[in-house]
Each structure stands twice: as structure tokens, then as C-alpha cells.
Amino acid sequence: MPTYILVTKLAPEAMRDLKRREELGRQWREKVKENCPGVKFIAHYAILGHYDFFGHLRSQ
């Protein structure tokens, strides 16, 4: 089963409003589930450095 990582950097406006960021994340996950049914989210972490988030995904 292929394993992938996804690093994400959000726009500063999205980082200021936590409720909006949470909603954006929820919408994104729903789009992935709808368009990529074979992708499974293994883990998702907030990180320090150039990127804001690290995602671990698997595909069938």
C-alpha cells in the first residue's frame, strides 16, 4: 500500500481564525474523501518550521 506525506502551509488569514481553519480543514477532508475514495488519513500534525501541517496518508 503506497504511503504519502503531505505538507501544508496556510495563508496568514486562515491561521488567525481557528474556527475558520477548522472548517477549512473539514471541507478539505470531505473533498478528498469524495474525490479520492482510496485515500486513508493515518495522521495529521501541526508542525513548526516552513510548513504548518504534516499529513500521513495511504492509498489503495
KETIDREN-431508 format. One line per field, with one value per residue: residue in three letters; residue number from 1; x, y, z of N, C-alpha, C in turn. Coordinates in steps of 0.02 Angstrom, whole numbers, plus 50000, padded with zeros to 5 digits. Atoms other than C-alpha are relative to their C-alpha. Layout:
<atoms>
code	c(ALA, ...)
pos	c(NUM, ...)
n_xx	c(X, ...)
n_yy	c(Y, ...)
n_zz	c(Z, ...)
ca_xx	c(X, ...)
ca_yy	c(Y, ...)
ca_zz	c(Z, ...)
c_xx	c(X, ...)
c_yy	c(Y, ...)
c_zz	c(Z, ...)
</atoms>
This chain:
<atoms>
code	c(MET, PRO, THR, TYR, ILE, LEU, VAL, THR, LYS, LEU, ALA, PRO, GLU, ALA, MET, ARG, ASP, LEU, LYS, ARG, ARG, GLU, GLU, LEU, GLY, ARG, GLN, TRP, ARG, GLU, LYS, VAL, LYS, GLU, ASN, CYS, PRO, GLY, VAL, LYS, PHE, ILE, ALA, HIS, TYR, ALA, ILE, LEU, GLY, HIS, TYR, ASP, PHE, PHE, GLY, HIS, LEU, ARG, SER, GLN)
pos	c(1, 2, 3, 4, 5, 6, 7, 8, 9, 10, 11, 12, 13, 14, 15, 16, 17, 18, 19, 20, 21, 22, 23, 24, 25, 26, 27, 28, 29, 30, 31, 32, 33, 34, 35, 36, 37, 38, 39, 40, 41, 42, 43, 44, 45, 46, 47, 48, 49, 50, 51, 52, 53, 54, 55, 56, 57, 58, 59, 60)
n_xx	c(50042, 49958, 50006, 49982, 50003, 50025, 49984, 50046, 49988, 50061, 49994, 50002, 50070, 50030, 49970, 50023, 50067, 49997, 50063, 50000, 49950, 50030, 50050, 49964, 49973, 50055, 50021, 49947, 50004, 50060, 49984, 49955, 50040, 50045, 49963, 49947, 50027, 49950, 49951, 50016, 49959, 49969, 49985, 49995, 49966, 49978, 49927, 49964, 49954, 50025, 50070, 50043, 50028, 49972, 50050, 49978, 50055, 49989, 50043, 50007)
n_yy	c(49942, 49939, 49952, 49932, 49945, 49937, 49942, 49946, 49934, 49961, 49927, 49969, 49985, 50062, 50017, 49954, 50019, 50072, 50033, 50001, 50050, 50065, 50011, 50012, 50067, 50047, 49998, 50032, 50073, 50025, 50001, 50056, 50061, 50003, 50006, 50050, 50047, 50048, 49968, 50004, 49956, 50037, 49952, 49930, 49965, 49931, 50001, 49936, 49994, 49970, 50022, 49998, 50066, 50059, 50052, 50067, 50030, 50063, 50009, 50070)
n_zz	c(50000, 50002, 49946, 50022, 49952, 50028, 49957, 50017, 49972, 50007, 50006, 49933, 49980, 49975, 49936, 49948, 49977, 49990, 50020, 50073, 50020, 49988, 50052, 50063, 49996, 50007, 50070, 50040, 49989, 50035, 50072, 50012, 49994, 50058, 50063, 49994, 49950, 49977, 49957, 49929, 49959, 49945, 49946, 50021, 49946, 50007, 49994, 50001, 50056, 50062, 50011, 49941, 49985, 50030, 50004, 50020, 50035, 50037, 50057, 50021)
ca_xx	c(50000, 50082, 50114, 50122, 50158, 50076, 50148, 50034, 50061, 49906, 49881, 49907, 49721, 49672, 49791, 49718, 49543, 49549, 49365, 49384, 49542, 49450, 49308, 49430, 49513, 49346, 49295, 49462, 49448, 49272, 49333, 49473, 49351, 49233, 49363, 49491, 49395, 49551, 49647, 49652, 49714, 49837, 49892, 49892, 50008, 50036, 50222, 50347, 50454, 50419, 50256, 50109, 50045, 50108, 49988, 50020, 49909, 49891, 49816, 49749)
ca_yy	c(50000, 50166, 50290, 50478, 50633, 50800, 50961, 51112, 51297, 51401, 51583, 51700, 51747, 51565, 51547, 51697, 51623, 51449, 51411, 51456, 51349, 51203, 51224, 51236, 51076, 50987, 51044, 50987, 50814, 50794, 50840, 50712, 50577, 50618, 50629, 50502, 50360, 50250, 50376, 50347, 50478, 50397, 50550, 50739, 50851, 51037, 51070, 51211, 51275, 51319, 51219, 51222, 51043, 50869, 50736, 50549, 50463, 50290, 50242, 50076)
ca_zz	c(50000, 49947, 50086, 50058, 50158, 50130, 50200, 50204, 50229, 50263, 50219, 50368, 50366, 50393, 50539, 50632, 50647, 50724, 50694, 50510, 50497, 50573, 50448, 50301, 50359, 50372, 50197, 50126, 50206, 50135, 49960, 49973, 50032, 49889, 49750, 49814, 49898, 49911, 50017, 50205, 50329, 50450, 50550, 50543, 50645, 50670, 50648, 50669, 50527, 50346, 50340, 50461, 50448, 50407, 50344, 50329, 50201, 50123, 49958, 49894)
c_xx	c(50045, 49985, 50025, 50002, 49976, 50018, 49960, 50021, 49936, 50015, 49995, 49929, 49967, 50027, 49975, 49934, 49997, 49936, 49996, 50050, 49972, 49948, 50033, 50028, 49946, 49976, 50051, 49997, 49940, 50011, 50045, 49961, 49956, 50037, 50053, 49979, 50051, 50052, 49976, 50048, 50026, 50012, 50004, 50028, 50011, 50075, 50028, 50047, 49965, 49927, 49963, 49975, 50035, 49945, 50031, 49939, 50020, 49949, 49997, 50024)
c_yy	c(50062, 50047, 50068, 50047, 50062, 50055, 50059, 50065, 50041, 50074, 50031, 50015, 49938, 49982, 50045, 49978, 49924, 49964, 49995, 49947, 49930, 49983, 49987, 49930, 49947, 49997, 49965, 49924, 49970, 49997, 49942, 49934, 49990, 49984, 49945, 49947, 49949, 50029, 49996, 50046, 49959, 50047, 50070, 50039, 50073, 49999, 50071, 50000, 50031, 49982, 50000, 49931, 49945, 49947, 49935, 49965, 49934, 49995, 49926, 49990)
c_zz	c(50000, 50058, 49976, 50060, 49963, 50050, 49974, 50033, 49987, 49993, 50071, 50024, 50030, 50068, 50057, 50031, 50005, 49978, 49924, 49975, 50009, 49945, 49932, 49998, 49990, 49927, 49956, 50007, 49964, 49925, 49983, 50003, 49939, 49935, 50000, 50051, 50026, 50047, 50073, 50039, 50059, 50060, 49970, 50060, 49982, 50013, 50000, 49940, 49939, 49987, 50066, 50021, 49960, 50000, 49975, 49971, 49968, 49945, 49982, 49931)
</atoms>
